[in-house]
């Protein structure tokens, strides 16, 4: 139970992200089923029945996943409250968040049963009504439910926001199923045009509700760039604009099909898949917003524009490291050891992972961290440069993925100096600290990325799973970075660090999907899109390296 309490903050973000994903796909599947699959089924012939059955299956499994994720959320929150606050289980389960969560789980279960049993004959009207109830219960667990002022308008726009995300992003898996199931330009155009109209409705809901929430939750420009809430909203806006670009591309392709029936549909499918992938990253960014207060509630400790400019003014990278013994924690531990030896007693630990206390820091700790980031930046910048050269036709540069092995070894040794192998805190004990756990989780991703991509490029490995390791590891790493936080007591310093990590996360996500498009697009039928994607991902890697070189904590 102590370990659960230690990791609760980070686990709650991850589980909440999975909940938003499952909810959006389940409800988006219901809307697709009721407003596209069923009305178009007679005109599409036999493929129409396949789409109906497949859409019902997708929505049913997503509803089942929502049931599990929501049950896990209620269980996780209840267990922590019972252990830390001393409330009884009935008392916790009677709280508003628990009641809303249980309602969500129950409605998701009913939706799953209806869709699994009825398949293509499931009652569309009842399913849409249950979707409305599901969204209402989900809205009761948002920031809006905790507001004391303007509560009803905020509840309405939160409901609208989640509905828009479900209609647009949540419906994409069913749209991809439909595009695979039908053949011929006329059928593709029919499905694409109907889904485009649904997507426009979803976008309108998101834009209207998003603008309203920005005004009521953020309030002013400083709230956007000077608070953690505003920065994460900014990241969502950037990714949302990318989604709009991809959606616009598909809309134009649908109109092109009207004029030219020979237009290939492959690009539409690829763009839609990337839309869904970007949507997942947005869902996890939205989940991380639940861990921070709205900007309007944080009137103190905001970061000014001058402080941002001052922190990000370019300086020469720090390429020399302080001694490990001069760091705050080893120095404190040495002092405690000396005092204990003087009294012939067992020395206490200077820091206990997961205790809730933050480790001490001094100027050498800052220098240590900057040294790590700057050398990592040099490595990543070199990787990006070599990848660009390899893309330009220089075969000797194809071994660039192996540099990620060197980066992984460097981070393993130095990312957390207080833990093994440099520090006195054991490896498994250190995993109780969320920041250390996140750092350690990245290392296997780097190793897998390096080995698989090197074999793909240097040895011509065509294994379809290995080829996809690069793009999906980049996307996963960028998405995890959006949920990453630093254990620093100073709120301003923590935010200034997050301001440097958020662009890195977005660049990583863009690099991953650009590489995926390069692999999946047809260079003959979509030469421009393929060429842009092929050059985008190495540029993103180079930018990541340059951003790390400019990283500062003081």
Secondary structure, 3 states (H helix, E strand, C coil): CHHHHHHHHHHHHHHHHHHHHHHHHHHHHHHHHHHHHHHHHHHHCHHHHHHHHHHHHHHHHHHHHHHHHHHHHHHHHHHHHHHHCCCCHHHHHCCHHHHHHHHHHHHHHHHHHHHHHHHHHCCHHHHHHHHHHHHHHHHCCCHHHHCCCCHHHHHHHHHHHHHHHHHHCCCHHHHHHHHHHCCCHHHHHHHHHHHHHHHHHHHHHHHHHHHHHHHHHHCCHHHHHCCHHHHHHHHHHHHHHHHHHHHHHHHHHHHHHHHCCCCCCHHHHHHHHHHHHHHHHHHHHHHHHCCCCCHHHCCCCCCCHHHHHHHCCCCCCCCCCCCHHHCHHHHHHHHHHHHHHHCCCCCCCCCCCCCCCCCCCCHHHHHHHHHHHHHHHHHHHHHHHHHHHHHCCCHHHHHHHHHHHHHHHHHHHHCCCCECCCCCECHHHHCCCHHHHHHHHHHHHHHHHHHHHHHHHHCCCCCHHHHCHHHHHHHHHHHHHHCCCCCCCCHHHHHHHHHHHHHHHHHHHHHHHHHHHHHHCCCCCCHHHHHHHHHHHHHHHHHHHHHHHCCCCC
